[in-house]
Amino acid sequence: MGIQPMEWVLIIVVGLLLFGPKKLPELGRSLGKAAREFKEATSGLLKELEEKKSDQMQTKEDRPVELKEKEKTTRPELK
């Protein structure tokens, strides 16, 4: 949905009234930096979760092979 142009104008006017024209660019840089750091942290976390998920899926695929190998070694003992 996003922010409409009129909403941006209102945000800028309120920002100018609250912080003044000298502080507003500094505030914008700080907010941009914080948003960038948050995005980087979020993407790092998502990447880590995907890696763990991939590892778990690989482990699940390996289990049947391990069970078949164990069955081959234990079946002669059962006879």
BAPAPA-678840 format. One record per residue: chain; z, x, y of N, C-alpha, C, CB in turn. Coordinates in Angstrom, 2 decimals. Glycine has a CB too. Layout:
% residues N
 chaine     n_Z     n_X     n_Y    ca_Z    ca_X    ca_Y     c_Z     c_X     c_Y    cb_Z    cb_X    cb_Y
      A       Z       X       Y       Z       X       Y       Z       X       Y       Z       X       Y
...
END
This chain:
% residues 79
 chaine     n_Z     n_X     n_Y    ca_Z    ca_X    ca_Y     c_Z     c_X     c_Y    cb_Z    cb_X    cb_Y
      A    0.00    0.83   -1.17    0.00    0.00    0.00    0.00    0.88    1.24    1.21   -0.95   -0.01
      A    0.93    1.79    1.39    0.90    2.76    2.48    1.40    2.21    3.81   -0.48    3.26    2.66
      A    1.44    3.10    4.77    1.90    2.75    6.11    0.68    2.46    6.97    2.78    3.89    6.74
      A    0.69    1.35    7.66   -0.41    0.93    8.52   -0.38    1.72    9.83   -0.34   -0.59    8.81
      A   -1.52    1.81   10.54   -1.56    2.57   11.81   -0.54    2.09   12.84   -2.95    2.49   12.40
      A   -0.36    0.79   12.95    0.61    0.27   13.93    2.03    0.71   13.57    0.53   -1.27   14.01
      A    2.32    0.80   12.29    3.64    1.25   11.85    3.84    2.72   12.21    3.82    1.04   10.33
      A    2.77    3.53   12.08    2.86    4.95   12.48    3.17    5.07   13.97    1.54    5.69   12.15
      A    2.51    4.25   14.78    2.75    4.28   16.23    4.21    3.95   16.51    1.82    3.28   16.97
      A    4.73    2.94   15.85    6.13    2.54   16.04    7.08    3.66   15.62    6.43    1.26   15.25
      A    6.79    4.31   14.50    7.62    5.42   14.03    7.62    6.56   15.03    7.14    5.91   12.65
      A    6.45    6.89   15.57    6.35    7.98   16.55    7.09    7.64   17.83    4.88    8.29   16.86
      A    6.96    6.41   18.31    7.66    6.00   19.54    9.16    6.06   19.33    7.23    4.57   19.95
      A    9.65    5.56   18.22   11.09    5.61   17.94   11.55    7.05   17.82   11.42    4.83   16.64
      A   10.75    7.89   17.17   11.09    9.31   17.06   11.16    9.99   18.41   10.07   10.02   16.20
      A   10.21    9.68   19.29   10.24   10.26   20.64   11.48    9.81   21.41    8.98    9.87   21.42
      A   11.83    8.54   21.26   13.01    8.03   21.97   14.30    8.65   21.43   13.08    6.51   21.84
      A   14.38    8.83   20.13   15.61    9.36   19.53   15.75   10.87   19.70   15.65    9.01   18.06
      A   14.67   11.61   19.51   14.76   13.07   19.45   14.12   13.79   20.63   14.14   13.56   18.19
      A   13.30   13.12   21.38   12.63   13.76   22.51   11.39   14.50   22.08   13.57   14.71   23.22
      A   10.51   14.80   23.04    9.23   15.43   22.70    9.37   16.87   22.22    8.33   15.38   23.89
      A   10.43   17.56   22.58   10.59   18.96   22.17   11.09   19.08   20.72   11.56   19.67   23.11
      A   11.93   18.17   20.31   12.51   18.24   18.96   11.63   17.60   17.90   13.87   17.57   18.96
      A   10.74   16.71   18.30    9.94   15.96   17.33    9.05   16.85   16.45    9.08   14.95   18.05
      A    8.33   17.84   16.99    7.53   18.72   16.11    8.40   19.50   15.12    6.71   19.69   16.95
      A    9.55   19.96   15.59   10.48   20.68   14.70   10.97   19.77   13.58   11.68   21.24   15.51
      A   11.28   18.56   13.93   11.73   17.58   12.93   10.62   17.28   11.93   12.19   16.28   13.63
      A    9.39   17.16   12.41    8.25   16.92   11.52    8.05   18.05   10.54    6.99   16.71   12.34
      A    8.17   19.30   11.02    8.04   20.46   10.13    9.13   20.45    9.08    8.09   21.77   10.93
      A   10.35   20.15    9.49   11.47   20.12    8.55   11.26   19.04    7.48   12.79   19.87    9.29
      A   10.81   17.88    7.91   10.56   16.80    6.95    9.41   17.16    6.01   10.25   15.49    7.69
      A    8.38   17.79    6.54    7.26   18.21    5.70    7.68   19.23    4.67    6.15   18.77    6.55
      A    8.50   20.18    5.10    9.00   21.22    4.18    9.86   20.59    3.08    9.81   22.28    4.95
      A   10.73   19.67    3.48   11.60   19.01    2.50   10.77   18.19    1.50   12.62   18.09    3.21
      A    9.76   17.50    2.00    8.90   16.70    1.11    8.14   17.61    0.14    7.91   15.85    1.93
      A    7.66   18.75    0.62    6.93   19.69   -0.24    7.84   20.25   -1.32    6.34   20.85    0.61
      A    9.07   20.63   -0.96   10.02   21.16   -1.94   10.37   20.11   -2.98   11.29   21.66   -1.24
      A   10.54   18.87   -2.53   10.85   17.78   -3.46    9.70   17.57   -4.43   11.15   16.48   -2.69
      A    8.48   17.61   -3.92    7.30   17.42   -4.77    7.18   18.55   -5.79    6.02   17.34   -3.92
      A    7.43   19.79   -5.36    7.37   20.93   -6.28    8.43   20.82   -7.37    7.55   22.25   -5.51
      A    9.64   20.42   -6.98   10.72   20.27   -7.96   10.39   19.16   -8.95   12.06   19.98   -7.25
      A    9.85   18.07   -8.45    9.49   16.95   -9.31    8.39   17.34  -10.29    9.04   15.76   -8.48
      A    7.37   18.05   -9.80    6.28   18.44  -10.70    6.77   19.45  -11.73    5.11   19.03   -9.89
      A    7.69   20.33  -11.34    8.26   21.27  -12.30    9.04   20.56  -13.39    9.16   22.27  -11.59
      A    9.79   19.56  -13.00   10.57   18.79  -13.97    9.65   18.03  -14.92   11.51   17.81  -13.25
      A    8.60   17.42  -14.37    7.65   16.70  -15.22    6.95   17.64  -16.19    6.61   15.96  -14.36
      A    6.60   18.82  -15.73    5.95   19.81  -16.60    6.88   20.21  -17.74    5.52   21.05  -15.79
      A    8.15   20.42  -17.41    9.13   20.79  -18.43    9.30   19.68  -19.47   10.48   21.11  -17.78
      A    9.34   18.44  -19.01    9.47   17.31  -19.93    8.25   17.20  -20.84    9.67   16.00  -19.16
      A    7.06   17.41  -20.30    5.84   17.36  -21.11    5.85   18.47  -22.16    4.60   17.50  -20.21
      A    6.32   19.66  -21.80    6.40   20.76  -22.76    7.35   20.43  -23.90    6.83   22.05  -22.06
      A    8.51   19.85  -23.56    9.48   19.48  -24.60    8.90   18.40  -25.51   10.80   18.99  -23.96
      A    8.20   17.45  -24.91    7.58   16.38  -25.69    6.54   16.97  -26.63    6.94   15.32  -24.77
      A    5.75   17.89  -26.13    4.73   18.54  -26.95    5.37   19.31  -28.10    3.86   19.48  -26.09
      A    6.46   20.02  -27.82    7.17   20.76  -28.86    7.70   19.82  -29.94    8.32   21.57  -28.26
      A    8.24   18.69  -29.53    8.78   17.73  -30.50    7.66   17.14  -31.35    9.54   16.62  -29.78
      A    6.52   16.86  -30.74    5.40   16.32  -31.50    4.91   17.35  -32.51    4.24   15.90  -30.56
      A    4.87   18.62  -32.14    4.45   19.68  -33.05    5.43   19.79  -34.21    4.33   21.03  -32.30
      A    6.71   19.68  -33.92    7.73   19.75  -34.97    7.56   18.60  -35.95    9.14   19.73  -34.35
      A    7.28   17.41  -35.45    7.08   16.26  -36.32    5.87   16.45  -37.22    6.92   14.98  -35.50
      A    4.82   17.08  -36.69    3.62   17.31  -37.49    3.86   18.35  -38.57    2.45   17.74  -36.60
      A    4.75   19.29  -38.33    5.04   20.35  -39.30    5.95   19.88  -40.43    5.67   21.53  -38.59
      A    6.72   18.86  -40.23    7.69   18.41  -41.23    7.06   18.02  -42.56    8.46   17.24  -40.70
      A    5.99   17.23  -42.59    5.41   16.88  -43.90    4.98   18.10  -44.70    4.22   15.95  -43.71
      A    4.45   19.11  -44.05    4.02   20.32  -44.75    5.24   21.01  -45.36    3.28   21.29  -43.78
      A    6.31   21.10  -44.60    7.53   21.73  -45.11    8.08   20.96  -46.30    8.60   21.82  -44.00
      A    8.05   19.63  -46.23    8.56   18.82  -47.34    7.72   18.99  -48.59    8.60   17.35  -46.94
      A    6.40   19.07  -48.43    5.52   19.27  -49.59    5.78   20.62  -50.24    4.04   19.15  -49.18
      A    6.02   21.63  -49.43    6.31   22.96  -49.97    7.64   22.95  -50.73    6.36   24.01  -48.84
      A    8.63   22.27  -50.20    9.92   22.19  -50.89    9.79   21.39  -52.18   10.98   21.54  -49.98
      A    8.95   20.36  -52.16    8.74   19.55  -53.36    8.10   20.39  -54.47    7.85   18.33  -53.03
      A    7.17   21.24  -54.11    6.52   22.10  -55.10    7.51   23.05  -55.75    5.39   22.89  -54.46
      A    8.46   23.53  -54.98    9.42   24.49  -55.54   10.53   23.80  -56.32   10.03   25.33  -54.43
      A   10.88   22.58  -55.97   11.98   21.90  -56.66   11.51   21.04  -57.82   12.75   21.05  -55.68
      A   10.27   20.60  -57.83    9.79   19.72  -58.90    9.89   20.38  -60.27    8.35   19.31  -58.62
      A    9.51   21.64  -60.45    9.66   22.25  -61.78   11.12   22.28  -62.24    9.10   23.66  -61.77
      A   12.03   22.37  -61.33   13.45   22.41  -61.70   13.91   21.06  -62.23   14.30   22.82  -60.51
      A   13.29   19.98  -61.76   13.70   18.64  -62.18   13.19   18.29  -63.57   13.20   17.62  -61.18
      A   12.15   18.92  -64.04   11.57   18.58  -65.35   12.32   19.16  -66.48   10.17   19.02  -65.43
END
